[in-house]
Amino acid sequence: MELSAAQVVQATLAPAFLISGTSVFLNFSQQRLFRVVDRIRSVAKTEGHDPDEVVRLRRRVHILRNGIAFGVLTVALTVFTAILVMATEFTPNTAIAVGAPVCLALALLSLLAALGYVFADTLLSVASVEQTK
């Protein structure tokens, strides 16, 4: 099945929206990461600081790093999906056409993992606040 140029552009719009949404997610996640890193630096400078708090904060840093890594992977897979969709216009190779949906599915799974990591960080953040009461 050969696609028209308009159909190719339409088919690449969904990946473009996914990239845009993931970019907002990455910005939000990076801001969380920066706040935790600043908190670690602040706590580490304090004399007699609680080493358990530093351990908890470092755990959050690793979780957020993983979430950001999966978010970046989401963008990469989504860009690759758009490239595969456009490539179907230039070649009759059906393997390329089959690859686009698979790549998009992997991008969505990567986004799900990224969201899971940030959700885990949110739970840890709330738990640490409840411990200070």
N, C-alpha and C positions, 0 to 999 in steps of 0.2 A: 504494500500500500504506500503510495507516494503522497507526501503531504505538500500542500501549497505553502508558499512563503508566509502567508497570513496565519495558517495553522501552526507553523513552526513557532512563530512569534507568540501566538496564544499558548502553545504548549510550554514555552519557557517562562510564562508569567507566574505560574504556580511556584516554580523554584525561586523566582525572584522575590516573591512574597515571603517564602520560607527563609531566604537569606536575610531579608530585612528584619523579620521577627527574631531570628537568631542573633542578629547584631544587637538588638535592644537587650535581649537576654544576656549576651556577653558583656555589654556595658554594665548592666545591673550586677552581674556576678563579679566583675572586676572591682566595682566599688565596694562590694562586701569584702573581697579579698584584701583590698587596700586598708579598710578599716580594721580588720583583724591583724594585719601586719603592723599597723600603727599601734594597736593595743599591745602587741607583743613587745615592741620597742619600749613603750611606756612602762609596762610592768617590769621588764628586764632592768630598767634604769632605777627602779624603786629599790631602796635598801630593804632587805628582809622580805622580799617578794615571795609569794606562794609558788613553789616550783610546780605544783599540780596545775595551777592556772596556766602556766606556760605550756605544759604538756597538752592541756585541753585546747589551747589556742593553736598550737602547732598542728594538732589533729584537724582542726577546722581549716587551716591553711592548705593542708594536703587534700582535703575533701573538695575545697573550692577550686584548687588547681586542677583536679581531675574533672570537675564539672566544666571548667573553662576549656580544657583539652578536648572533651567530647563535643563542646559547642563549636570549637574551631573545626573539628572533624566533620560536624554537620554541615558547616558552610562549604568545606572542600568537596564533600560528596554531592552536595546540591549543585555546586558549580559544574562538577563532572556530569551530573544528570543533564543539565542544560546543554552541555557540549555534546553529549550523546544524542539528545533530541535534535539538535541542529545538524549533527553528522548524518542523521537518517535522510536528510534532504539531499546530501551530496553523494551518497552511496546506497546501492540497493541491498547492502549486506543486512540480513535479518538479525544476525547476532548483535549488531549494534542497537537495533530497535528493541530487542529483548533486554539489553543491558540497562537502558534508562529506567524502567520501573524498578528493577532490582537495586540499582544505585539509589533511587529515591527512597526505597524501603529501608536501605541501610542508613540513609541520612536521618530518617524518622526514628529509627531505633537508637541512633547516636544521640539525637535530641532528647529522647526519653531517658537515656542514661544521664545526660547532662542535667536534666530537670531533677532526676532522682538524687544526684549528688547535692544539688543546691537545696533540695528539700531536706536532706539529711543534715546539712549545715544549719538550716533554720531550726530543726528540732534540737540540735546541740546548743544553739544560741539561746533558745528559750529555756532549756534545761539548766544552763549555767546561770541565767537570771534567777530562776526559781531556787537554786542552791544558795544564792546570796541572801535570801530572805531570812 
